[in-house]
Amino acid sequence: MKQKIALIFSFVVLATAGFAQKKGSLIGAHFNALDVKSPQVFKDNSGPKTLAGLRDQDFGFSISYWRGLTSHLDLSVKASLMFHDYSGIDRNDYNKNRNSAGVELEPALNAFLFNNSYFLNPFITAGLGIGNYSGKFGAYAPAGLGVQANLNNETYIMLQGQYRWTLSKDVLKDNIFYSIGIAQRIGSGEQKPKVVPPPPPPVVVDRDGDGVVDSLDKCPDVAGLAALQGCPDRDGDGIADADDKCPDVAGLAKYNGCPIPDTDGDGVNDEQDKCPNEKGLARYQGCPIPDTDKDGVNDEEDKCPNRPGPASNQGCPEIAKEVIEKINFAAKNIFFATGSSKLLPKSFKSLNEVAALLAKDESLMIDISGHTDNTGKADKNQTLSEARAAAVKQYLVSKGLAENRATTAGFGDSKPIADNKTAAGRAKNRRTEMTVRNF
């Protein structure tokens, strides 16, 4: 029972949330039907669950008073006379007069889905009822659904259905209550607020017609902007023309209405230019492309930006001619076992000299390429040339050369330097080439 009362109280609290135009006061009359049988059938687990028909229901009449509290909430008070054998059936007393009746008084709150301007408006209802049932007083808690039809905000048709929990089990049982009725507005409804006419507008003078009255206009004879106290701004930079040194070009207040200057004319304004008096590029914040090693080749084109060198060698130092000659000579003295990538011992002296040259100047790097004649299949020659170039690199690495200072490539028989039809030509084509560089 406490849960039922708490449910009703929660409904009342939630229903009072909206405030707007309400419907006023109504008086209504209703025809009612009372179903005591269906709740008992649904509580009984032994039989089928069906609602009682009209012949199993009792009937009665009500008069009601409705009062709109908000646009979504009404208070209703209903007085009912129900013809039902409360003493004989509800109390299990079959010796008393079966032609008995109940007189009820039921206040309730009704919460509507829409405001009062809708023609059809569903609502939920909950309240608390008391009554005299064949000589005994009892109470019940009703809750249910309804729908209201609004006829010109004067007449309303009400259709309701409630489940009513008994709070006095020895007097009456749970029941279902149906009602249809009509309610009529009484009185004149809500009093509309009195409309007070506005005072006449004050007389103002605005000679230039810019919407700023002369008393507040710093430029009363020239149309301007309200934000600038009635003065014009031709370039739209927010600085009045009278204070703007560049009135036809948008600018900044810090430059007296002129744009940010670009002294060196490089397209980077002075506020962002780290070299405002020297033409440069935006990616260097207005400064020229740097030349870190001062060799006349800018860093973007210099392969050795921290070591000076001529432009002919892409900004890197020139490699000594004798170093190039020694490496070329050594390359001609590299020998492998026939058809193999195994270095022959007579190659070691030349390779040791190359390793020594590279160790002396760590800026040097070396490219190693392997070549074969056209004897045999091309794919095998390709594989052999790659393996021989890798073998030379591995030997140099074993002598202390960093792996990233050497690159290898194999070209098989694709780049002959002599005629493969002669033995001498094939011997020349079986070669290893080494090219030294410093970038």
C-alpha positions, -999 to +999 in steps of 0.1 A: +000+000+000+029+024+007+041+018-028+008+028-043+007+060-023+043+068-033+034+063-069+005+087-067+027+113-049+054+110-076+028+115-103+016+147-085+051+161-082+060+154-119+027+167-132+033+202-118+063+209-140+046+230-168+033+266-166+014+283-194-022+291-203-047+270-184-084+261-191-102+278-162-131+261-143-155+234-156-186+216-143-192+181-157-217+152-157-206+116-164-220+081-169-199+054-153-194+016-154-179-004-126-160-037-132-153-057-100-150-090-117-120-085-140-094-077-112-105-109-094-102-130-126-067-117-133-056-124-097-069-160-098-043-182-115-066-211-122-089-197-149-086-178-182-077-141-181-105-121-198-121-087-191-157-087-179-185-078-205-211-051-200-236-075-185-211-083-157-206-045-148-226-021-127-234+015-135-237+049-120-235+087-124-211+115-114-209+152-113-174+168-113-156+201-109-124+207-129-099+235-124-069+242-147-037+246-126-013+249-155-013+244-192-007+206-186-023+200-152-059+200-139-074+194-105-107+175-106-132+166-078-158+140-087-189+130-066-203+096-078-233+074-071-226+038-081-253+011-080-235-021-069-241-049-044-212-039-021-227-057+010-236-089-007-207-095-031-177-075-019-182-084+017-193-120+011-224-113+031-253-128+012-280-122+038-283-084+033-301-064+007-286-068-027-300-035-040-272-014-024-252+016-036-220+035-030-215+073-027-180+084-035-159+116-034-127+116-055-102+144-058-075+138-085-048+154-105-048+150-143-016+155-163-021+162-200+003+154-228-004+186-248-014+221-238-051+231-237-052+243-273-052+208-288-085+192-299-076+157-287-054+156-256-044+124-238-039+125-200-030+104-170-049+107-138-043+098-102-059+107-069-075+094-037-111+084-032-134+079-001-169+066+000-198+051+019-206+016+006-239+002+020-233+017+054-195+013+057-168+038+049-138+029+027-110+044+007-093+036-026-064+049-048-074+054-085-049+058-114-056+056-151-057+071-185-080+094-203-085+116-234-101+150-236-119+165-267-118+203-267-148+219-283-139+256-288-124+259-253-159+260-238-172+224-239-151+193-232-158+156-237-140+134-212-133+096-216-115+079-187-105+044-175-090+038-140-078+010-120-088+015-083-068-002-056-088-007-024-074+008+008-102-009+028-103-046+018-132-054+042-154-028+026-147-031-012-125-048-036-101-036-064-121-026-094-119-010-129-138+022-134-149+035-168-164+070-174-177+091-202-190+126-197-192+162-208-178+193-190-188+230-195-167+260-187-181+283-160-171+319-156-152+340-182-119+321-178-085+338-176-085+376-175-064+390-202-038+416-191-046+451-199-027+465-228-010+498-220-003+519-251+034+528-255+044+563-248+049+585-279+084+583-294+107+611-285+115+637-312+151+631-325+173+649-350+195+630-374+207+653-402+228+628-421+202+600-417+228+574-406+207+562-376+229+581-351+211+611-335+230+644-338+235+646-301+256+614-302+270+618-338+307+630-341+301+635-378+265+648-379+267+660-416+283+628-431+266+594-429+287+570-409+286+540-386+271+537-352+302+518-340+323+548-350+299+573-334+284+583-367+316+587-387+324+570-420+350+543-427+356+538-464+380+509-463+360+491-436+390+485-413+372+498-382+391+531-381+372+563-389+384+581-420+394+612-400+419+591-381+430+568-410+463+576-428+453+551-455+415+556-457+411+536-489+432+506-479+422+484-449+449+484-422+456+482-385+452+508-357+489+503-347+499+515-382+473+544-381+450+525-404+476+514-429+486+478-438+515+461-422+546+473-441+570+451-461+602+471-462+623+448-484+593+440-507+598+402-505+561+395-498+568+388-461+554+416-439+578+432-414+560+417-384+569+382-396+602+390-414+633+382-395+653+400-422+631+430-429+658+449-448+669+420-470+648+401-495+641+365-487+616+337-487+586+330-466+599+295-457+629+312-441+608+338-424+618+365-449+655+358-449+675+346-480+683+309-484+712+302-460+748+292-471+761+276-439+796+268-452+799+301-471+810+284-503+786+302-526+763+273-529+731+277-509+721+250-485+691+239-506+715+230-535+746+221-514+752+184-510+777+192-483+762+223-465+788+221-437+819+216-459+828+242-485+832+231-520+827+243-556+793+244-574+808+220-600+809+193-572+775+203-558+790+223-530+812+194-517+851+194-516+868+181-547+883+146-542+920+145-549+929+131-583+954+107-569+927+092-546+904+086-576+933+071-596+943+047-568+908+034-564+904+030-601+937+010-602+926-011-573+893-019-590+913-035-619+930-058-595+901-076-579+898-112-588+873-140-581+873-177-585+858-188-618+819-187-617+821-177-580+819-146-557+848-159-536+876-133-536+911-146-546+939-137-522+957-117-549+928-091-545+935-083-509+964-059-514+944-036-537+913-038-514+935-030-483+947+001-500+911+012-507+902+006-471+931+027-460+921+056-482+885+055-469+897+053-433+919+084-439+889+106-451+856+096-435+837+120-457+843+096-486+818+070-497+821+043-523+798+027-549+807-008-559+792-025-590+797-060-604+797-070-641+800-102-661+804-114-697+776-130-715+787-165-710+758-186-695+723-175-686+715-138-680+697-144-646+727-163-633+751-136-645+729-110-627+730-130-595+768-135-597+774-098-604+754-088-573+772-114-551+807-102-563+799-066-555+786-076-521+817-096-514+839-066-521+818-045-497+820-071-470+858-073-473+860-035-469+836-036-439+858-063-423+886-037-425+867-011-405+845+006-432+810+016-419+783-003-439+764+029-447+795+043-465+793+017-493+766+008-518+765-022-541+748-030-574+750-059-599+744-054-637+751-089-650+761-088-686+739-057-694+768-031-696+797-046-716+828-024-723+843-048-749+832-073-775+819-105-759+828-125-791+865-126-782+882-140-751+900-107-745+867-088-747+850-112-723+879-108-698+874-070-698+837-073-693+843-095-662+851-066-639+844-048-606+841-010-607+845+013-577+835+050-577+844+073-548+822+103-538+818+126-509+780+133-511 
